[in-house]
């Protein structure tokens, strides 16, 4: 598939991801996702097959780069109020 880069922006509860084909110099896909919480200011990174989004309000979200599904989320202060596919996996491992 070639080299890929990502750009991530937010607006309200929406995340917008541009998946860029670096070799062709063009946007391969535009992805719009609804986050389980208002996003606001964020930091993000790609690690393996996941997009990790850290929201400045204290939330950490993990999305699959293949399906763009929410895999995991956790709030570092207070109770977590969202689920995800990875949370189901963790429950099954107990």
C-alpha positions in Angstrom: 0.0 0.0 0.0 2.9 2.4 0.5 3.7 4.9 3.1 0.8 6.4 5.0 0.5 9.6 7.1 -2.5 10.8 9.2 -3.8 14.2 10.2 -6.5 14.4 12.9 -8.8 17.3 13.8 -11.8 17.6 16.0 -15.1 19.6 16.2 -17.5 18.9 19.1 -17.9 15.1 19.4 -16.6 14.5 15.8 -13.1 13.4 14.9 -11.9 14.0 11.3 -9.0 11.9 10.0 -7.2 12.3 6.7 -5.4 9.2 5.7 -2.7 10.4 3.2 -0.8 8.3 0.7 2.7 9.8 1.1 4.1 8.3 -2.1 1.2 9.6 -4.3 1.0 12.9 -2.4 -2.8 12.7 -2.0 -5.5 12.0 0.5 -6.5 8.3 0.3 -9.5 8.5 2.7 -11.4 11.0 4.7 -12.9 9.5 7.9 -15.4 11.2 10.2 -16.1 9.5 13.5 -18.3 10.3 16.5 -16.3 10.1 19.8 -18.2 9.0 22.9 -17.4 12.4 24.6 -16.8 16.0 23.4 -13.3 16.1 22.1 -12.1 19.7 22.0 -8.3 20.1 22.1 -6.5 16.8 21.5 -3.2 15.1 20.9 -2.9 12.0 18.9 -0.5 9.3 17.7 -0.5 6.2 15.5 0.9 3.0 17.1 0.7 -0.2 15.2 -2.8 -0.6 13.9 -4.3 1.9 16.4 -5.0 5.6 16.4 -4.6 6.9 20.0 -6.4 10.2 20.9 -5.7 12.0 24.1 -8.3 14.6 24.9 -7.2 17.4 27.2 -10.2 16.9 29.5 -8.5 13.6 30.6 -9.8 10.9 28.2 -7.7 8.4 26.2 -9.4 6.8 23.2 -8.2 4.1 20.9 -9.5 3.6 17.4 -8.7 0.8 14.9 -7.0 2.0 11.8 -8.6 -0.8 9.8 -12.3 -0.6 10.9 -12.2 2.9 12.6 -14.2 1.4 15.5 -13.7 2.5 19.0 -11.5 -0.1 20.7 -11.0 1.4 24.1 -11.5 4.5 26.2 -10.7 5.6 29.7 -11.0 8.7 31.7 -8.0 9.3 34.0 -10.1 11.3 36.5 -13.4 9.9 37.5 -15.5 7.0 36.1 -15.2 5.9 32.5 -18.5 6.5 30.7 -17.8 4.8 27.4 -17.2 1.3 26.1 -15.4 -0.2 23.2 -14.6 -3.4 21.5 -11.4 -3.9 23.5 -13.3 -3.5 26.7 -15.4 -6.5 25.7 -12.2 -8.5 25.1 -10.9 -7.6 28.6 -14.2 -8.7 30.3 -14.0 -12.0 28.5 -10.4 -12.6 29.7 -11.4 -12.3 33.4 
